């Protein structure tokens, strides 16, 4: 009798492996909290930013919410930065087929970002041309500007970053591991981009003074731009392309912190210094602290813009990275107790386990193909517009050639 009751009781037990699996599935489905802050100091007035936390993959479905954060660092004027801020997101979303589930949507996102960057560049350049019939006569005032772009989409624990230029996005994961999620497209810093430009027929060199002395950073000629990739810049050579570097990663449920900033930050302090300077602070104060550190190091020599985004478990009330060792006693007491459990978990896990890389593409070959046909595509689009043909159909067919 007793043994029978024991067997019946035993049948009600759930194996440990099943419990662990159930817990992992529950944890996987739980979306993180996303908290953000912004700070800036302006010198030229050419930095712009975007922060949207209420985007939806499926309109009206709150469970499909995702967030977008971006920085646009303009040069030679602000027209390109403003146009890109106002239009890039719509062009990216327009390149994703409708009716996709979340996983398929995330898989389609990197290529949609490439298509969105290219379309933004083409549309800006078309609007910047003064024409007489089918003939391009000149560029409209202000339309020779260009912009860097660092564009971040956060859906659950998945972070997708697309970038052109020298703005940067870094990830400060639990345990103090700092990763750079973008690539610097300065010709001075990027050997691969220098090789791409010269292989395509462009020239890379510094400004030459009388007597042959070279000064300043490496530039692409014609045009003299220091960057190899940007949106806009109609007055430079066709070797400057809008094809972004794209990286997609998935964070563990421990979370992490993103720091997105223009080169006014990165010319002053390193990625590690930026991350370390604001650990333990909430996002808004963290962004201010990063800007403060940059100004302290270099002064206000350029527009300086910073966005901090914390991706944290939904029940956490503090940012995931631990604070620096040097801090006042009061702040230490406030943060210590809430952080202990997360820190213990982070110490048990290797840094590589905290971030899973899903996609990375520098698109060097794609950039070469684009540079060869860039101006041809522009002229075809302008001709189609003035012949009153279906410009939308033509754009779609051209995008398929990339």
C-alpha positions as CSV (number, residue, x, y, z in Angstrom):
1,X,0.0,0.0,0.0
2,X,2.7,2.4,1.0
3,X,4.8,1.4,-2.0
4,X,1.8,2.0,-4.3
5,X,1.2,5.5,-2.9
6,X,4.9,6.2,-3.3
7,X,4.7,5.2,-7.0
8,X,1.7,7.4,-7.5
9,X,3.4,10.3,-5.8
10,X,6.5,9.6,-7.9
11,X,4.4,9.9,-11.1
12,X,3.5,13.5,-10.2
13,X,7.2,14.5,-10.1
14,X,8.7,16.5,-13.0
15,X,12.3,15.6,-14.1
16,X,14.9,18.2,-13.2
17,X,15.9,18.5,-16.9
18,X,12.3,19.4,-17.8
19,X,12.1,22.0,-15.1
20,X,15.4,23.6,-16.3
21,X,14.2,23.5,-19.9
22,X,10.8,25.1,-19.0
23,X,12.6,27.8,-17.0
24,X,15.0,28.5,-19.9
25,X,12.1,28.8,-22.4
26,X,10.2,31.1,-20.1
27,X,13.3,33.3,-19.7
28,X,13.9,33.3,-23.4
29,X,10.5,34.6,-24.1
30,X,10.7,37.4,-21.6
31,X,11.6,40.7,-23.2
32,X,14.1,43.0,-21.6
33,X,13.6,46.5,-20.3
34,X,15.2,49.1,-22.5
35,X,16.2,52.4,-20.9
36,X,18.0,55.2,-22.6
37,X,19.5,58.6,-22.0
38,X,21.0,61.3,-24.2
39,X,23.5,64.2,-23.8
40,X,25.2,66.5,-26.2
41,X,27.3,69.7,-26.6
42,X,27.1,71.5,-29.9
43,X,29.9,73.4,-31.7
44,X,28.9,73.3,-35.4
45,X,25.2,72.2,-35.1
46,X,25.6,69.3,-37.4
47,X,24.9,66.4,-35.1
48,X,21.4,64.9,-35.0
49,X,19.9,61.9,-33.1
50,X,16.9,59.6,-33.1
51,X,15.4,57.7,-30.2
52,X,12.2,55.7,-30.8
53,X,11.0,53.1,-28.3
54,X,7.5,52.5,-29.6
55,X,8.1,51.1,-33.0
56,X,6.0,48.0,-33.9
57,X,6.7,45.2,-36.4
58,X,2.9,44.6,-36.5
59,X,0.9,47.8,-36.2
60,X,-1.4,47.7,-33.2
61,X,0.4,44.7,-31.6
62,X,2.2,45.8,-28.5
63,X,4.1,42.5,-28.3
64,X,5.9,43.3,-31.5
65,X,7.5,46.5,-30.1
66,X,11.1,47.3,-31.0
67,X,13.4,50.3,-30.3
68,X,15.5,52.4,-32.6
69,X,18.5,54.6,-31.7
70,X,20.7,56.5,-34.1
71,X,23.2,59.3,-34.4
72,X,23.8,61.3,-37.6
73,X,27.0,63.4,-37.7
74,X,26.8,65.8,-40.6
75,X,29.6,67.5,-42.4
76,X,29.6,70.4,-44.9
77,X,26.2,71.4,-43.7
78,X,23.3,69.6,-42.0
79,X,20.9,68.8,-44.9
80,X,22.1,65.2,-45.3
81,X,21.8,64.5,-41.6
82,X,18.3,65.9,-41.4
83,X,17.1,64.0,-44.4
84,X,18.6,60.8,-43.2
85,X,17.1,61.2,-39.7
86,X,13.6,61.8,-41.2
87,X,13.6,59.0,-43.8
88,X,16.1,56.2,-43.1
89,X,13.8,54.2,-40.8
90,X,10.9,54.2,-43.2
91,X,13.1,53.1,-46.0
92,X,14.5,50.2,-43.9
93,X,11.1,49.0,-42.8
94,X,9.9,49.3,-46.4
95,X,12.5,46.9,-47.6
96,X,11.3,44.1,-45.2
97,X,8.6,41.8,-46.7
98,X,5.3,42.0,-44.9
99,X,3.8,39.1,-42.9
100,X,7.1,37.8,-41.5
101,X,7.3,36.3,-38.0
102,X,9.7,37.7,-35.5
103,X,12.6,35.4,-36.3
104,X,12.2,35.8,-40.1
105,X,11.9,39.6,-39.5
106,X,15.2,39.6,-37.6
107,X,16.9,37.5,-40.3
108,X,15.7,40.0,-43.0
109,X,16.8,43.1,-41.1
110,X,20.5,43.2,-42.0
111,X,19.8,43.2,-45.7
112,X,16.9,45.6,-45.3
113,X,19.3,48.0,-43.5
114,X,21.7,47.9,-46.5
115,X,18.8,48.6,-48.9
116,X,17.5,51.4,-46.6
117,X,20.9,53.1,-46.5
118,X,21.3,52.9,-50.3
119,X,17.8,54.2,-50.9
120,X,18.3,57.1,-48.5
121,X,21.5,58.1,-50.3
122,X,19.9,57.9,-53.7
123,X,16.7,59.9,-52.7
124,X,18.8,62.6,-51.1
125,X,21.0,63.0,-54.1
126,X,18.0,63.1,-56.5
127,X,16.5,65.9,-54.4
128,X,19.8,67.8,-54.5
129,X,20.1,68.1,-58.3
130,X,18.9,71.0,-60.3
131,X,17.9,69.7,-63.8
132,X,16.8,71.1,-67.1
133,X,14.8,68.3,-68.8
134,X,17.0,65.2,-68.6
135,X,20.3,67.1,-68.1
136,X,21.8,67.5,-64.6
137,X,23.0,71.1,-64.5
138,X,24.1,71.7,-60.9
139,X,23.7,70.8,-57.2
140,X,21.3,72.8,-55.1
141,X,22.7,74.8,-52.2
142,X,23.2,72.7,-49.1
143,X,22.8,69.4,-50.9
144,X,26.6,68.7,-51.1
145,X,26.6,67.9,-47.4
146,X,27.1,64.3,-46.1
147,X,26.5,62.5,-42.9
148,X,27.8,59.5,-40.9
149,X,25.1,57.2,-39.6
150,X,25.2,54.7,-36.7
151,X,21.7,53.1,-36.6
152,X,20.7,50.6,-33.9
153,X,17.6,48.4,-33.8
154,X,16.8,46.5,-30.6
155,X,14.2,43.8,-30.6
156,X,14.2,41.7,-27.4
157,X,17.7,40.6,-26.7
158,X,18.8,41.0,-30.3
159,X,20.8,44.1,-31.3
160,X,21.3,45.0,-35.0
161,X,23.7,47.9,-35.8
162,X,24.4,49.4,-39.3
163,X,26.9,52.2,-39.7
164,X,28.8,54.3,-42.2
165,X,31.5,56.8,-41.3
166,X,33.2,57.3,-37.9
167,X,30.5,57.4,-35.4
168,X,30.6,54.3,-33.1
169,X,28.5,52.0,-31.1
170,X,30.0,49.9,-28.3
171,X,28.6,47.2,-26.0
172,X,29.6,47.1,-22.4
173,X,28.5,43.6,-21.3
174,X,28.4,42.1,-17.8
175,X,31.8,41.4,-16.5
176,X,33.4,44.4,-18.0
177,X,33.9,43.1,-21.6
178,X,33.7,46.0,-24.1
179,X,33.0,45.2,-27.7
180,X,32.9,47.6,-30.7
181,X,29.8,46.9,-32.9
182,X,30.8,49.2,-35.7
183,X,33.7,49.7,-38.1
184,X,35.6,53.0,-38.5
185,X,35.4,54.2,-42.1
186,X,38.1,56.8,-41.8
187,X,40.7,56.2,-44.5
188,X,43.4,56.9,-41.9
189,X,42.2,54.0,-39.8
190,X,40.9,51.4,-42.3
191,X,43.4,49.6,-44.5
192,X,40.7,47.5,-46.2
193,X,38.8,50.6,-47.2
194,X,41.9,52.3,-48.6
195,X,42.5,49.2,-50.7
196,X,38.9,49.2,-51.9
197,X,39.0,52.9,-52.9
198,X,42.3,52.6,-54.8
199,X,41.3,49.3,-56.5
200,X,38.2,51.2,-57.8
201,X,40.3,53.9,-59.3
202,X,40.3,56.5,-56.6
203,X,43.3,58.2,-55.1
204,X,44.1,58.3,-51.4
205,X,46.5,60.9,-50.1
206,X,46.9,63.9,-47.7
207,X,46.7,67.6,-48.5
208,X,49.9,68.9,-50.1
209,X,51.4,72.2,-49.3
210,X,53.7,74.3,-51.5
211,X,57.0,72.4,-51.5
212,X,55.4,69.0,-51.4
213,X,54.8,68.7,-47.6
214,X,51.8,66.6,-46.8
215,X,49.5,67.5,-43.9
216,X,46.3,66.3,-42.3
217,X,44.5,62.9,-42.5
218,X,44.3,60.7,-45.5
219,X,41.6,61.7,-47.9
220,X,39.8,60.3,-51.0
221,X,40.3,62.2,-54.2
222,X,38.4,63.7,-56.0
223,X,36.5,65.5,-53.2
224,X,39.0,65.3,-50.4
225,X,36.7,63.5,-47.9
226,X,38.3,61.7,-45.0
227,X,35.7,59.0,-44.9
228,X,35.2,56.1,-47.4
229,X,31.5,55.6,-46.6
230,X,28.7,58.1,-45.9
231,X,25.3,59.2,-47.0
232,X,25.2,62.3,-49.3
233,X,28.5,63.9,-50.3
234,X,27.4,64.5,-53.9
235,X,30.4,66.6,-54.7
236,X,33.0,63.8,-54.1
237,X,34.1,60.8,-56.1
238,X,31.9,57.8,-56.7
239,X,34.2,55.8,-54.5
240,X,32.4,57.1,-51.4
241,X,29.5,54.7,-50.9
242,X,26.5,54.4,-48.5
243,X,26.8,50.6,-48.0
244,X,26.8,50.1,-44.2
245,X,28.8,47.7,-42.1
246,X,26.1,45.6,-40.4
247,X,26.5,43.5,-37.2
248,X,23.8,41.6,-35.4
249,X,24.3,40.1,-31.9
250,X,22.1,38.5,-29.3
251,X,22.7,39.3,-25.6
252,X,22.2,36.8,-22.9
253,X,19.5,37.5,-20.3
254,X,22.0,39.2,-18.2
255,X,21.8,42.2,-20.6
256,X,24.3,44.9,-21.4
257,X,24.8,48.6,-22.1
258,X,25.2,50.3,-25.5
259,X,27.0,53.6,-25.9
260,X,26.3,55.3,-29.3
261,X,28.3,58.4,-30.0
262,X,29.7,60.7,-32.6
263,X,33.4,61.2,-33.2
264,X,33.4,64.1,-30.8
265,X,33.5,61.5,-28.1
266,X,35.8,58.9,-29.7
267,X,38.4,61.5,-30.7
268,X,38.7,62.3,-27.0
269,X,38.4,59.0,-25.1
270,X,38.7,55.3,-25.9
271,X,35.8,52.8,-25.9
272,X,37.1,51.4,-22.6
273,X,37.3,54.8,-21.0
274,X,33.8,55.7,-22.1
275,X,32.4,52.5,-20.7
276,X,34.3,52.7,-17.4
277,X,33.4,56.3,-16.8
278,X,29.7,55.7,-16.6
279,X,29.3,52.3,-15.0
280,X,26.8,52.2,-12.2
281,X,24.9,55.3,-13.4
282,X,21.4,55.2,-14.9
283,X,21.3,55.9,-18.7
284,X,20.6,59.6,-18.6
285,X,23.4,60.4,-16.1
286,X,25.7,58.0,-17.9
287,X,25.3,59.8,-21.2
288,X,26.1,63.1,-19.5
289,X,29.1,61.6,-17.8
290,X,30.5,60.3,-21.1
291,X,30.2,63.8,-22.7
292,X,31.7,65.3,-19.6
293,X,34.7,63.0,-19.8
294,X,35.2,63.8,-23.5
295,X,35.1,67.5,-22.9
296,X,37.5,67.2,-20.0
297,X,40.0,65.3,-22.1
298,X,39.9,67.3,-25.3
299,X,37.6,70.3,-25.0
300,X,34.7,71.2,-27.3
301,X,36.5,70.9,-30.7
302,X,33.5,69.2,-32.5
303,X,29.9,68.4,-32.0
304,X,29.7,65.9,-29.2
305,X,26.7,63.6,-28.9
306,X,26.1,60.5,-26.9
307,X,23.2,58.0,-26.4
308,X,23.3,55.4,-23.7
309,X,20.9,52.4,-23.9
310,X,20.6,49.8,-21.1
311,X,19.1,46.4,-22.1
312,X,18.3,44.8,-18.8
313,X,16.2,42.0,-17.3
314,X,12.6,43.3,-16.8
315,X,12.8,43.0,-13.0
316,X,16.1,44.9,-12.7
317,X,16.0,48.5,-11.5
318,X,19.7,49.4,-12.2
319,X,21.9,49.2,-15.3
320,X,23.8,45.9,-15.7
321,X,27.4,47.0,-15.7
322,X,29.1,47.4,-12.3
323,X,30.2,50.8,-11.2
324,X,33.9,51.9,-11.2
325,X,35.8,51.2,-8.0
326,X,36.2,54.8,-7.2
327,X,32.8,56.1,-6.0
328,X,31.3,57.7,-3.0
329,X,30.1,55.5,-0.2
330,X,26.5,56.4,-0.5
331,X,26.3,55.5,-4.2
332,X,28.1,52.2,-3.5
333,X,25.6,51.2,-0.8
334,X,22.6,52.0,-3.1
335,X,23.8,49.9,-6.0
336,X,25.6,47.1,-4.3
337,X,22.8,45.0,-2.9
338,X,20.8,45.1,-6.2
339,X,23.8,44.2,-8.2
340,X,25.2,41.3,-6.3
341,X,23.2,38.5,-7.9
342,X,23.8,39.7,-11.4
343,X,27.5,40.1,-10.8
344,X,27.8,36.6,-9.4
345,X,26.2,35.2,-12.5
346,X,28.4,37.3,-14.8
347,X,31.6,36.1,-13.0
348,X,30.6,32.5,-13.6
349,X,30.1,33.0,-17.4
350,X,32.9,33.7,-19.8
351,X,32.6,37.0,-21.7
352,X,32.0,35.2,-25.0
353,X,28.9,33.5,-23.5
354,X,27.2,36.9,-22.9
355,X,27.0,37.8,-26.6
356,X,26.1,35.6,-29.5
357,X,27.1,36.9,-32.9
358,X,24.3,36.4,-35.4
359,X,25.4,38.4,-38.5
360,X,28.4,40.4,-39.6
361,X,28.9,41.9,-43.0
362,X,31.3,44.6,-44.1
363,X,30.0,44.5,-47.7
364,X,33.4,45.4,-49.3
365,X,32.5,43.6,-52.6
366,X,29.0,45.2,-52.6
367,X,30.6,48.6,-52.1
368,X,32.8,48.1,-55.2
369,X,29.8,47.1,-57.3
370,X,27.8,50.1,-56.0
371,X,30.6,52.5,-56.8
372,X,30.9,51.3,-60.4
373,X,27.3,52.0,-61.2
374,X,26.4,54.8,-58.7
375,X,26.2,57.7,-61.0
376,X,24.6,55.6,-63.8
377,X,21.8,54.6,-61.5
378,X,21.3,58.2,-60.5
379,X,21.0,59.4,-64.1
380,X,18.5,56.6,-64.9
381,X,16.3,57.6,-62.0
382,X,16.3,61.3,-62.9
383,X,15.5,60.4,-66.6
384,X,12.6,58.2,-65.5
385,X,11.2,60.9,-63.3
386,X,11.1,63.4,-66.1
387,X,9.6,60.9,-68.5
388,X,6.8,60.3,-66.1
389,X,7.5,56.6,-65.9
390,X,7.0,54.4,-62.8
391,X,9.9,55.5,-60.6
392,X,8.9,53.0,-57.9
393,X,9.2,50.1,-60.2
394,X,12.6,51.2,-61.5
395,X,14.0,51.7,-58.0
396,X,13.0,48.1,-57.1
397,X,14.6,46.7,-60.2
398,X,17.8,48.6,-59.6
399,X,18.0,47.5,-55.9
400,X,18.0,43.9,-57.1
401,X,21.2,44.5,-59.0
402,X,23.1,45.1,-55.7
